[in-house]
C-alpha cells in the first residue's frame, strides 16, 4: 500500500514525498515549536483535550485513518491502499471491501462493524478556533536559518510515532481548513510533516470534539537561494527563504508556513451518499465538493509499509 506523508513530509502546499502539485506537500508526523523531544505528546491527551480524537485513531499502513460509522473509516485519497488491505483499530483488524473517493477524501468500507467511531462536525470551525491535530511521521530536524534568525526546522527522522498537537484555524474558506506554525501557540503548538497525511483534525462543537478535517498537505518545499536545492521544513517565518524560486520578504512580522486539512463539513452530503454514517445537518454551511486546487502547493507522498 502507499502511505501519506503528512507527518514527516508536507503534502499541504508544502514539500511532500511523492505527489507534487505546485507548492504543497503531503505531511507525515506532528512537529512542535516548543520542543525537539520525540516522545512529546505520544500518549493520549488529558485535561481540556481529553477525548479530543486520540481514541478514534486507526492504522492504515504507515499512516492513520478515522472510523466515522459502523463500517467506514476516512483518510486521504493520496495515501493509497487497495480493497482487501487491513485497517487496524483498537487491537482488531478490519478488511476493506470498498472505497469511495472525492477529491482527497477517501471513505473505506470494512467487513465488520467498529465498536466506536468519531462524530462528524456540522459546520467548519471558526477562524481562531482551537483544533487538535494527530498524525505519524518525522521528528523535528535541523534548524533552518536566514539572515541570522532561526526560521524553523527541517523534517527530521521518520519514526512513525503517533503524536498529537494543537493549533488555531487561520482560514476556512473553500475546501480546506488552514492553520499556520508560529511561536504563539503554547507548548502544544504543532505542525504537519510527511506521514501526517490522512490524519484527523478535531474541533469542538456543542461541547464535543468532532472530526473537522483530514490532513492534506503543507507549504513547501523551500530553498536558501533561487535555483538552490530544495528541502522540506516546518517554518514559523518564511522571510528570507525561497519557494519555487520566489523570495519571501524578510519583514518585521513573521510569515509562517501554512498547513491544510480537507474540510469535513462541505462534504457531509457526499459522505452520507456513499456510506451509512450518522451525519449531522450541515446547517448554514454550503455543501460543496473538493476541487483540484493544488495551485501554489507541492503535494508529497510516502510509501505505506
C-alpha positions as CSV (number, residue, x, y, z in Angstrom):
1,X,0.0,0.0,0.0
2,X,1.0,3.6,-0.5
3,X,1.2,5.9,2.5
4,X,0.5,9.5,3.1
5,X,3.3,11.8,4.2
6,X,1.7,14.4,6.3
7,X,3.9,13.9,9.4
8,X,7.4,14.0,8.1
9,X,6.7,15.5,4.8
10,X,4.2,18.1,3.9
11,X,1.5,17.5,1.5
12,X,-0.5,20.6,2.1
13,X,1.3,23.2,-0.1
14,X,4.5,22.0,1.5
15,X,7.2,19.7,0.4
16,X,6.0,16.2,0.1
17,X,7.0,12.6,-0.5
18,X,5.9,11.7,-4.0
19,X,2.9,13.7,-5.2
20,X,3.9,17.1,-6.4
21,X,1.4,19.8,-7.0
22,X,2.8,23.3,-7.2
23,X,3.5,24.4,-3.7
24,X,2.0,21.8,-1.3
25,X,3.3,18.5,0.1
26,X,1.7,15.6,1.9
27,X,2.6,15.5,5.6
28,X,3.8,12.9,7.9
29,X,4.2,13.5,11.7
30,X,3.4,16.3,14.1
31,X,6.4,18.5,14.9
32,X,6.4,21.1,17.7
33,X,7.6,24.6,18.1
34,X,8.4,24.2,21.8
35,X,10.4,21.0,21.8
36,X,12.6,18.6,19.9
37,X,11.7,15.7,22.2
38,X,10.4,12.9,20.0
39,X,8.4,11.4,22.9
40,X,6.4,14.6,23.4
41,X,2.6,14.1,23.1
42,X,2.9,10.5,22.2
43,X,0.2,9.4,24.8
44,X,-3.5,10.3,25.0
45,X,-4.1,13.9,25.9
46,X,-5.9,14.9,29.1
47,X,-7.4,17.9,30.7
48,X,-9.3,20.1,28.2
49,X,-8.0,17.9,25.4
50,X,-9.3,14.6,26.8
51,X,-11.4,12.7,24.3
52,X,-10.3,15.0,21.5
53,X,-9.8,12.3,18.9
54,X,-6.9,10.1,20.1
55,X,-9.4,7.3,20.9
56,X,-10.6,7.2,17.3
57,X,-7.2,6.6,15.6
58,X,-6.8,3.5,13.4
59,X,-3.7,2.4,11.5
60,X,-3.8,2.2,7.7
61,X,-0.4,1.0,6.6
62,X,2.2,3.7,7.6
63,X,-0.5,6.4,8.2
64,X,-3.8,6.6,10.0
65,X,-7.5,6.8,9.4
66,X,-10.5,7.6,11.5
67,X,-13.7,5.5,11.8
68,X,-16.8,7.6,11.0
69,X,-19.5,5.0,11.0
70,X,-20.3,1.4,11.8
71,X,-18.5,0.1,8.8
72,X,-16.5,3.0,7.4
73,X,-13.3,5.0,8.0
74,X,-11.9,8.1,6.3
75,X,-8.4,9.1,5.3
76,X,-6.7,10.9,2.4
77,X,-7.0,9.7,-1.1
78,X,-3.4,10.3,-1.9
79,X,-2.1,7.8,0.7
80,X,-3.4,5.0,-1.4
81,X,-4.4,1.5,-0.4
82,X,-6.3,-1.4,-2.0
83,X,-9.5,-3.3,-1.4
84,X,-8.6,-6.3,0.8
85,X,-6.0,-4.4,2.8
86,X,-6.2,-4.3,6.6
87,X,-7.2,-1.4,8.8
88,X,-6.2,-1.8,12.5
89,X,-8.3,-0.2,15.2
90,X,-8.4,-0.9,19.0
91,X,-6.4,-4.0,18.6
92,X,-8.6,-5.6,15.9
93,X,-8.1,-6.0,12.2
94,X,-10.7,-5.0,9.6
95,X,-10.6,-5.9,5.9
96,X,-11.5,-3.2,3.4
97,X,-14.3,-4.1,1.0
98,X,-14.9,-0.9,-1.0
99,X,-13.6,2.7,-1.3
100,X,-15.2,6.0,-2.3
101,X,-13.1,9.0,-3.3
102,X,-14.0,12.6,-3.6
103,X,-11.0,14.9,-4.2
104,X,-8.5,13.9,-1.5
105,X,-11.1,12.3,0.8
106,X,-11.3,8.5,0.8
107,X,-14.0,6.7,2.6
108,X,-13.3,3.0,3.0
109,X,-15.8,0.3,3.9
110,X,-14.8,-2.6,6.1
111,X,-16.2,-6.1,6.5
112,X,-17.2,-6.0,10.2
113,X,-18.6,-3.1,12.3
114,X,-16.5,-0.9,14.5
115,X,-17.2,-0.7,18.2
116,X,-16.9,3.1,18.2
117,X,-16.4,5.9,15.7
118,X,-15.9,9.7,15.6
119,X,-18.7,12.2,15.4
120,X,-18.6,14.5,12.3
121,X,-18.7,18.2,12.7
122,X,-21.7,20.0,11.1
123,X,-20.0,23.3,10.2
124,X,-16.5,24.5,9.5
125,X,-14.5,25.5,12.6
126,X,-14.4,29.3,13.0
127,X,-11.4,31.4,12.4
128,X,-9.1,31.2,15.5
129,X,-10.9,28.1,16.8
130,X,-8.6,25.7,18.5
131,X,-8.1,22.4,16.8
132,X,-6.3,19.1,17.7
133,X,-4.2,17.5,15.0
134,X,-3.0,13.9,15.1
135,X,-0.5,12.1,12.8
136,X,2.6,9.9,12.4
137,X,5.9,10.9,10.8
138,X,9.1,12.7,11.3
139,X,10.8,14.2,14.2
140,X,11.9,17.8,14.3
141,X,15.2,18.1,12.3
142,X,18.0,20.7,11.9
143,X,17.4,24.4,12.3
144,X,16.6,26.5,9.2
145,X,18.2,29.9,9.5
146,X,18.2,33.0,7.3
147,X,19.6,36.4,7.9
148,X,20.9,35.2,11.3
149,X,17.5,34.1,12.5
150,X,16.0,30.7,13.2
151,X,13.1,30.3,10.8
152,X,12.0,26.8,11.7
153,X,13.2,23.2,11.3
154,X,13.7,20.7,8.6
155,X,11.8,17.5,8.7
156,X,13.8,15.1,10.7
157,X,14.0,11.3,11.1
158,X,10.9,9.3,10.3
159,X,9.9,7.2,13.3
160,X,6.2,6.5,12.7
161,X,5.3,7.6,16.2
162,X,1.7,8.8,16.7
163,X,1.6,12.3,18.1
164,X,-1.0,15.0,18.8
165,X,-0.7,18.7,18.8
166,X,-2.9,21.8,18.9
167,X,-3.2,24.8,16.6
168,X,-5.7,27.5,15.6
169,X,-7.7,28.0,12.4
170,X,-6.2,30.7,10.2
171,X,-8.7,30.3,7.3
172,X,-11.6,28.1,6.5
173,X,-12.7,29.2,3.0
174,X,-13.1,26.8,0.2
175,X,-12.3,23.1,0.6
176,X,-9.7,23.4,3.3
177,X,-9.2,24.3,6.9
178,X,-5.8,26.1,7.2
179,X,-3.5,26.7,10.2
180,X,0.0,28.0,10.5
181,X,3.1,27.4,12.6
182,X,4.1,30.1,15.0
183,X,5.6,30.9,18.4
184,X,2.3,32.0,20.0
185,X,0.5,28.6,20.3
186,X,1.9,27.4,23.6
187,X,3.8,24.2,24.4
188,X,1.5,22.0,22.3
189,X,1.7,24.1,19.1
190,X,2.0,21.5,16.4
191,X,2.5,21.4,12.6
192,X,2.3,18.7,9.9
193,X,5.1,16.9,8.1
194,X,5.4,13.7,6.0
195,X,3.4,10.9,7.3
196,X,0.6,13.0,8.8
197,X,-1.4,12.7,5.6
198,X,-4.8,11.2,6.2
199,X,-4.7,12.0,9.9
200,X,-7.6,13.8,11.6
201,X,-8.2,17.4,12.8
202,X,-10.7,17.6,15.6
203,X,-12.6,20.8,16.6
204,X,-15.1,21.5,19.4
205,X,-18.8,21.7,18.5
206,X,-21.6,21.7,21.1
207,X,-19.1,20.8,23.8
208,X,-17.8,17.7,21.9
209,X,-14.6,17.2,20.0
210,X,-15.7,16.3,16.4
211,X,-13.9,15.3,13.2
212,X,-13.4,18.6,11.3
213,X,-10.8,17.7,8.7
214,X,-8.4,15.2,7.1
215,X,-4.8,16.2,6.7
216,X,-3.8,17.0,3.1
217,X,-0.5,19.0,2.9
218,X,1.7,21.8,3.9
219,X,3.6,24.8,2.2
220,X,6.9,23.9,0.6
221,X,9.4,22.9,-0.4
222,X,11.9,25.6,0.4
223,X,15.4,26.6,-0.6
224,X,18.1,29.1,0.6
225,X,18.5,30.7,-2.9
226,X,16.8,31.0,-6.2
227,X,17.5,27.8,-8.0
228,X,19.1,26.2,-4.9
229,X,18.4,22.7,-3.8
230,X,15.1,22.4,-2.1
231,X,14.1,20.8,1.2
232,X,11.0,20.3,3.4
233,X,10.6,22.2,6.6
234,X,8.2,23.5,9.2
235,X,8.8,27.2,9.1
236,X,7.5,29.7,11.6
237,X,8.8,32.5,9.4
238,X,9.4,32.1,5.7
239,X,11.1,35.5,5.4
240,X,14.4,35.2,3.6
241,X,13.6,31.8,2.2
242,X,12.7,30.8,-1.4
243,X,9.9,28.6,-2.7
244,X,9.6,27.8,-6.4
245,X,12.4,30.3,-7.0
246,X,10.5,33.2,-5.4
247,X,11.9,35.0,-2.3
248,X,9.7,35.7,0.7
249,X,10.4,39.2,2.0
250,X,12.1,39.2,5.4
251,X,9.8,41.7,7.2
252,X,9.5,42.6,10.9
253,X,6.3,40.5,11.1
254,X,6.7,36.7,10.8
255,X,5.3,34.9,7.8
256,X,4.6,31.4,8.9
257,X,4.1,28.3,6.7
258,X,0.6,27.0,6.3
259,X,-0.9,23.5,6.6
260,X,-4.1,22.3,5.0
261,X,-6.7,19.8,6.1
262,X,-9.6,18.9,3.8
263,X,-12.7,20.2,5.5
264,X,-15.4,17.7,6.5
265,X,-18.4,20.0,6.7
266,X,-18.7,20.8,3.0
267,X,-18.6,17.1,2.2
268,X,-21.3,15.8,4.6
269,X,-23.8,15.2,1.8
270,X,-21.3,13.2,-0.2
271,X,-20.2,11.1,2.8
272,X,-23.8,10.2,3.6
273,X,-24.5,9.3,0.0
274,X,-21.8,6.7,-0.2
275,X,-21.9,5.0,3.3
276,X,-24.2,4.7,6.2
277,X,-22.9,7.2,8.8
278,X,-24.6,9.4,11.4
279,X,-24.1,12.7,9.5
280,X,-25.4,15.9,11.2
281,X,-27.3,18.5,9.4
282,X,-24.9,20.9,7.7
283,X,-26.7,24.0,8.9
284,X,-25.5,27.2,7.2
285,X,-22.5,25.6,5.5
286,X,-22.8,25.4,1.8
287,X,-22.4,21.9,0.5
288,X,-19.6,21.6,-1.9
289,X,-17.2,19.0,-3.2
290,X,-13.4,19.2,-3.3
291,X,-12.0,20.6,-6.4
292,X,-8.5,20.1,-7.8
293,X,-6.9,23.2,-6.2
294,X,-3.3,22.2,-5.8
295,X,-2.1,25.6,-7.1
296,X,0.8,27.1,-5.3
297,X,1.4,23.9,-3.3
298,X,3.7,20.9,-3.5
299,X,2.0,17.7,-2.5
300,X,4.1,14.8,-1.2
301,X,3.6,11.2,-0.6
302,X,5.4,8.4,1.0
303,X,5.2,4.6,0.6
304,X,3.0,2.8,3.1
305,X,4.6,-0.1,4.8
